[in-house]
Every structure is written in C-alpha cells, then in structure tokens.
C-alpha cells in the first residue's frame, strides 16, 4: 500500500477531501520523524512503537578496496508492532 492509497482510503472513510487527508498523513509522519530525531520514542497503543535503537561500533570491510573500516556507533529508527497487531497478521497468513 502506498501513501496515495492510504490517503484515498482515509478520505473515503472519513469524508475528508484528499488534500486534507494528505495533509493529515504527512503531519503524522513528520511528527513521528521529528520525535525520533529528538531521540523520543512514539507509542501507539494497539498498533506499535516507533523507537530509536542504538547500533554499537563495529568493524566492516570495503571489499572493492580490500580494506577494513570502523563503522561508528549510531542510532537508527525501528518499528516494533503491538502484540494484537502481530496476532492479527499471523491469522491472515496464507499457506502456499
């Protein structure tokens, strides 16, 4: 599902026009991004958590130059789904 499809679905279900729905979706995404940039986690009960994880410093390899490099410690955004969300997705798995 793309952002445009999400906007269309929100517009259909809420009666908002697409411009208002797009503004709302983008405001939500900006709020989450700005919170994570400030090292603040975002918790949405029943949906999941957007959290900041810290990656430790590690040694990597540049295979094109055959050299070893140090990758410094850094933070990355991560999403952890809520248990109810995971359970709902598990129930809809189709076996091939």
C-alpha positions in Angstrom: 0.0 0.0 0.0 1.4 3.4 -1.0 0.9 6.8 0.7 -1.5 7.8 -2.0 -3.6 4.7 -1.4 -3.6 5.4 2.4 -4.7 9.0 1.7 -7.6 7.7 -0.6 -8.7 5.2 2.0 -8.7 7.8 4.8 -10.6 10.3 2.5 -13.2 7.6 1.7 -13.7 6.5 5.3 -13.8 10.0 7.0 -15.4 12.2 4.4 -12.4 14.5 4.2 -11.2 15.6 0.8 -7.9 14.1 -0.4 -5.9 17.3 0.2 -6.9 17.4 3.9 -6.2 13.6 4.3 -2.8 14.1 2.7 -2.0 17.0 5.0 -3.0 14.8 8.0 -0.9 11.8 6.9 2.1 14.0 6.2 1.7 15.8 9.5 1.6 12.4 11.3 4.7 11.2 9.5 6.6 14.5 10.3 5.6 14.2 13.9 7.0 10.7 14.2 10.2 11.6 12.3 10.8 14.7 14.4 10.2 12.8 17.7 12.7 10.1 16.7 15.2 12.7 15.6 14.9 14.2 19.1 15.6 10.6 20.5 12.0 10.3 21.7 10.1 7.1 21.1 6.5 7.1 19.8 4.0 4.7 21.3 0.7 3.9 19.6 -1.4 1.5 21.7 -2.8 -1.4 19.7 -0.5 -0.5 16.7 3.1 -0.5 17.8 6.1 1.6 18.7 8.5 3.7 16.7 11.7 3.5 18.7 15.3 4.6 18.3 17.8 1.8 18.5 21.5 2.3 19.1 23.9 0.3 17.0 27.3 -0.4 18.5 30.6 0.5 16.8 31.7 -2.4 14.6 34.4 -3.3 12.1 33.3 -3.6 8.4 35.1 -4.3 5.1 35.3 -2.3 1.9 35.5 -5.2 -0.5 36.3 -3.1 -3.5 39.5 -1.7 -1.9 40.1 -4.8 0.4 40.3 -2.6 3.5 38.9 -2.7 7.0 36.9 0.2 8.2 35.4 1.2 11.6 31.7 1.9 11.4 30.9 4.2 14.3 28.1 3.7 16.8 24.9 5.3 15.6 21.1 5.4 16.1 18.6 4.0 13.7 14.7 4.2 13.7 12.9 1.0 14.2 9.2 -0.2 14.4 8.0 -2.8 16.9 4.4 -3.9 16.3 2.0 -4.4 19.1 1.1 -7.9 20.1 -2.5 -7.5 18.9 -1.2 -6.3 15.5 1.2 -9.2 15.2 -1.6 -11.7 16.2 -3.9 -10.2 13.5 -1.3 -10.5 10.8 -0.4 -14.1 11.8 -4.1 -15.1 11.5 -4.2 -13.9 7.9 -1.1 -15.8 6.7 -1.9 -17.9 3.7 -0.1 -21.2 3.3 1.2 -22.0 -0.2 
